[in-house]
């Protein structure tokens, strides 16, 4: 989880990603941020994020991102 918080914090240091769960809904992150997040998570965890996983529910919070990463690592 720390690596994901670090990635997100690098994009928007002013946001408390520990508590925010409306990153997409409140337009805190945009499509360019998502591309960066996907790239950095792929590098950090040595996984590929399939296009069908790039949906708002997986990017709305750090916890959702972490759950997606855990799921993909297990596959």
C-alpha positions as CSV (number, residue, x, y, z in Angstrom):
1,X,0.0,0.0,0.0
2,X,2.9,2.4,0.7
3,X,4.1,2.2,-2.9
4,X,0.7,3.1,-4.2
5,X,0.4,6.0,-1.8
6,X,3.8,7.2,-2.9
7,X,2.8,7.0,-6.6
8,X,-0.4,8.9,-5.9
9,X,1.3,11.4,-3.7
10,X,3.8,12.2,-6.4
11,X,0.9,13.2,-8.7
12,X,-1.1,15.2,-6.2
13,X,0.7,15.8,-2.9
14,X,-2.1,18.1,-1.6
15,X,-4.6,15.1,-1.4
16,X,-4.9,12.8,1.6
17,X,-5.0,9.5,-0.3
18,X,-5.4,7.5,3.0
19,X,-9.0,8.9,3.4
20,X,-10.1,10.0,-0.1
21,X,-12.3,7.5,-1.9
22,X,-13.7,9.8,-4.6
23,X,-10.6,10.3,-6.8
24,X,-12.5,9.7,-10.0
25,X,-15.9,10.9,-8.9
26,X,-14.5,14.3,-7.8
27,X,-12.2,14.5,-10.8
28,X,-9.1,14.6,-8.6
29,X,-7.3,12.4,-11.0
30,X,-7.8,12.6,-14.8
31,X,-7.0,10.4,-17.7
32,X,-3.4,11.5,-17.9
33,X,-2.9,10.6,-14.2
34,X,-4.4,7.2,-14.8
35,X,-1.9,6.5,-17.6
36,X,0.9,7.5,-15.2
37,X,-0.6,5.4,-12.4
38,X,-0.9,2.3,-14.6
39,X,2.6,2.7,-15.9
40,X,4.1,3.2,-12.4
41,X,2.1,0.4,-10.8
42,X,3.1,-1.9,-13.7
43,X,6.8,-1.1,-13.1
44,X,6.6,-1.2,-9.3
45,X,4.8,-4.5,-9.0
46,X,5.9,-6.2,-12.3
47,X,2.3,-6.7,-13.4
48,X,0.3,-5.9,-16.5
49,X,-3.0,-4.1,-15.9
50,X,-5.5,-5.3,-18.5
51,X,-7.7,-2.7,-20.2
52,X,-10.8,-4.2,-18.6
53,X,-9.4,-3.3,-15.1
54,X,-9.1,0.3,-16.0
55,X,-12.5,1.3,-14.7
56,X,-13.5,4.0,-12.2
57,X,-14.2,1.6,-9.3
58,X,-10.5,0.5,-9.4
59,X,-9.1,4.0,-9.4
60,X,-11.5,5.8,-7.0
61,X,-9.2,5.3,-4.0
62,X,-5.8,4.1,-2.9
63,X,-7.5,1.1,-1.3
64,X,-9.3,0.2,-4.5
65,X,-6.0,0.4,-6.4
66,X,-4.3,-1.8,-3.8
67,X,-7.1,-4.4,-4.0
68,X,-6.7,-4.5,-7.8
69,X,-3.0,-4.9,-7.6
70,X,-3.3,-7.7,-5.1
71,X,-5.9,-9.4,-7.3
72,X,-3.6,-9.1,-10.4
73,X,-0.6,-10.4,-8.5
74,X,-2.5,-13.5,-7.4
75,X,-3.6,-14.3,-11.0
